[in-house]
Amino acid sequence: MTQLSNGFSRTQIEHVVRDILLARLGDKSAQPNPLVVNISARHVHLTDEHVEVLFGPGAKLEPMRDLYQDGYYAATQTVAVVGPRRRMLPDVRVLGPTRNASQVELAFTDGISLGIDLPVRCSGDHHDTTGCVLVGPKGVVELTAGVIRAERHVHMGPADLAYYGVADGDRLHLRIESEGCTTTLEDLLVRASDDVKLEVHLDTDEGNAVSLDRATKVELIVPHAKSSDCACKH
């Protein structure tokens, strides 16, 4: 057990913080925020520069509907994603706001359709990833990297971290009870931020495999061993 300079272990400090936060919430047995599990369908993140190339000079992303996390949205704009064998996925939704690097997030079966062996990566981790071609109504962008299968993960704020006794980069398991298909998905990556809601993201293949649309109960389980090794860019 790692000892910090103040003589307390990290685990001891996590439990103290957890008790303080839950005491303020009034009920130590109650989860501070509802657990939401959403399927993150194939989508694209773009830079400001690539938005203008694909949709015309001066173009900005136009919000169509808000996503669960505050400040994030599905845009009205879509692009075609073209793989190395000229196979194409048309009308892939662009999500906003814009980012510092463009990224394409696909499911495993999408990769098969495009002829891309998708690496599993945390969002923003583009090392050893392939690229693709994005086609918009006004132009074309050739990405040299950034096509990934997003690693399943859970977004957590401070109260959620304290409740589960975990930190950014740790791993949790997700148990899904659904009709005839109760399943546990292991090693969800914890992604911590001060201004997020408690939310799990699965891709479409994972959601279909666990019959998420028929789930009657979902819960996060803290495994015995944890490891903080996240290098994600939120």
N, C-alpha and C positions, 0 to 999 in steps of 0.2 A: 504494500500500500504506500503510495507516494506521500511523503510529508512535505508540507509547504513551510516557508520560512517562519510563519507564525506558530508552528508546532502542530497545526491541525491538518488532517488529510483532506484531499479534495472531496471525498465522499462525505466526511463529517460536515464540511461547509455547505455542500449541496443540501444535506438534510436540514441544516439550520435554516437556510434560505427558504426551503420548501415549507417548513413549519411556520415561519413568519408570514409568508405570502398567503398560505391557506388559512392561517388564523385571522388575517385581515378579511378574507373572503367569508369568514364566519362558520364554515363547515368543513372540517378537515377530510371528511369522507366524500365530499362532492368535488367532481371534476370542474375546474374553473371555467372551461370553455367547451362547448359541444364538439365532438369529433365528427368532422365531415370528410368523407372519402369521395373524391371526384376522379373521373376519367379525363385525362389530358389527351385529346385527340391530336392527330398530326397537325403541326403548325409551324410557322416561320416567325422568327424575330429578325428585324431589320435595323440597320443604321439609318440615320437621316440621309446620308449620301445615297444609299441604295434605294431608299423610298423615292428619291427624285429620279434616279435612273430608271426605275421600273414603272413609275406612274407619272413622270413628267416634271419639268423644272418647277420648283415651288410647291410641289405636292406634299401634303401632310397626311398622316394616318387619320382616318375618320372613325371615331368610335361607333360601333353598331350595338353592342351590349356590354355591360359591365361583367367582369369575372368575379369570383368569390372574394379574392383579395382586393382590398381597397386600392384604387389607382390603376388597376390593370383592366384591360378590355380586349374584346374581339373586335377587330376593325372591319369595315365594310370591304376592304381590299383583299383580294386573293391573288396568288401567283401559281404558275405551273412549275412543278419541280421535275427536272429532267435528269435521269441517271446516266451512267457512262455508256450504256448500251442503247441510248436514245429512247428508253422506256420513260413514260411520263405519268405523273400524278397531277391531274388538273385541279384547279380551284382549291388550293391549299390555303387555309385561312392565315392571315397575318395578325399577330397579337401585338398590342401596344402596352406601354409606350416604347419608343425606339431604344436601342441599346448601342453600346460601344462597338460591338462586333455582331455581324449577322450570323444566325444559327438556324438550322432546320432540325426539328425533332419529329422522329418517325417511330412507328411500331416495327417490331421484327418482321411482320408480314409485308409491311410497306417496303422494307429493305429488299425482301425477296422480289417483289414486283419491279423494283428499280434496278435490280442487279447489284445492290450495295450490301457488303458485309458490315452491318452497322455495329460500331463499338458502343458499349454501355458506358455512358459518361454522366457525371454531374454537370448540370447546366453551366456553360462557360468554360468547360475543360475541353479544349479542342486538340490536344496533343494526339498525334498519330490518328487523326480522323481524315476521312476523304471529303471531297467537295462535290459540287453538283452545279447545274445551271438553273437559274431562276428566270422565268419568262413572265414579264408583265405586259400590260397593254401599250406601254410606251418604250420599253427597252428590255435589255437582257443583262443579267449579272452572272458572272462565272465565279463561284466560290471555290477556293483552293482547299478549304477545310471547313469544319463546323457542322457536318451532317452526323447526327448522333441518335442513339436510342437513349432517352433520358432515364437515368437511374431512378427507380421508385424511391420516393422520399416523403417526409412529413415536415411541414412548416410549423414552427413553434415560436411563441412569444415567451417572455420571461416567466409568466405564471405557469405556462404549460411545462416549461423546462423544470421548474421547481416541483411541480406536482409529480412528474414522472422520475425526477432525480437524474436527469440526463443533461448533456451539454451539446453544443454544436459539433457535428461530426460523429456523434455516437450512433448506435444502431438499435432499432426496435423491431419487433415482429408485429404483424397485423393479422388478427384472426377475424375471418369473415364467416358468419353463419348465414347460409342461404339454403333454400329448399333443395335437398339432395346433393349439396355441394359445399359443405363446410370445409374451409381451407385456411391454412396459416401461411402467409407470405413472410419470409424471413429477411432480416437485414435491411429494413428501410433506413435510409440515411436521414438523420436529424439535421434540418437546416434552420438555424435560429436567427431571429431578427426581432427588433423591438416593436415593430409595427405590423405584425402579421397575425392572421387568425389561424387557429389549429386546423390544419387541412392536410390530408394525404393525397398525393398525386400518383395514379397508376396510368399506364398506357392502355390503349384499347384492347390489345391482346390479353393483358393481365386482367383487365376488367371483365372481359368475356369469359376467361378461364375460370374465374371465381364466381361467376354469375352475380356480379355486383348489383345489377338492376333488380334482383330478387332477394337481396340481403335483408335479413331481419335483425341482425345485430353485428356491429363492428367494434373491435376493441384493440388498443395498443398494449403490447406485452413487453416488459423490460427483460431482456435476456440477462444471464448471469455475467457474461463478459461484454465489455464495451470498449470501443476504441475511437479516440478522437483524431481523425485523419482527414478531415474535410478540407479541400482546397477549392471549394465552389465559389463561383461569382454569382451572387443572388440577383 
